[in-house]
C-alpha cells in the first residue's frame, strides 16, 4: 500500500491538499500528487506548475507532470488564486518522486473561502479508493 499521510486530503485523480500554516494567510493550501500517482507515472522528467497570480477553479487542469512513460495533467482540488509555485521542480522534477508530500509539492492556492476538508477524501477513504481501484 502506498504511503498515505494522515494530515492530507485527497482527490480521485490522486492530488493531495494540505492546509498551509505559519507564513501563509488563512485559507491557503498546498497541493501535490500522491505517492501512488508518482509511482504509477515513474521517473518524472518535466514538471510545469501554474504561475503565481493565476486564478484556478476546482477541477481545472493546473499543472503538468511528465515521465518517461506519459504526461499527465494535475487538477486543482480547490478554487482560488495561486500564491506560490514550486520553482525548484523545473530543474529537479525528481523531487516529486523522491518526496511527493514534502519537497515535491507543486503549488499553493489562496482559497476563495474557508477550506472545506469534507469535499475531499480522508486518508482512510483514499486508502479504500486505492484498494478498490486495484481490484
C-alpha angles and dihedrals in degrees: 000000000000122000108268114185115215096222095065138077122219143209131216088247089059102254119138130212129204128182110243114228131190117021096023125084121252112284095032116136135185120223133200142141124274129254087250092055096047090046092052091049095048125207109004116225100175137025125185116192128188119263120252110264095036114130115225134194121214108268094022120135101249109160139022129221119191128192134176086268104046149331118251135188120234114215125212109242091202140040120243146081124310106242098175140009127200099248091178089076093069090069098027112033089159088076087081089058094042099044112006093168097043128022090009096067112134110206146338125233131198100219121225091238140355111324109252107209090187090073090067134055121271117231090260093050091047091051089052090047090053091048091050091047091053093057 
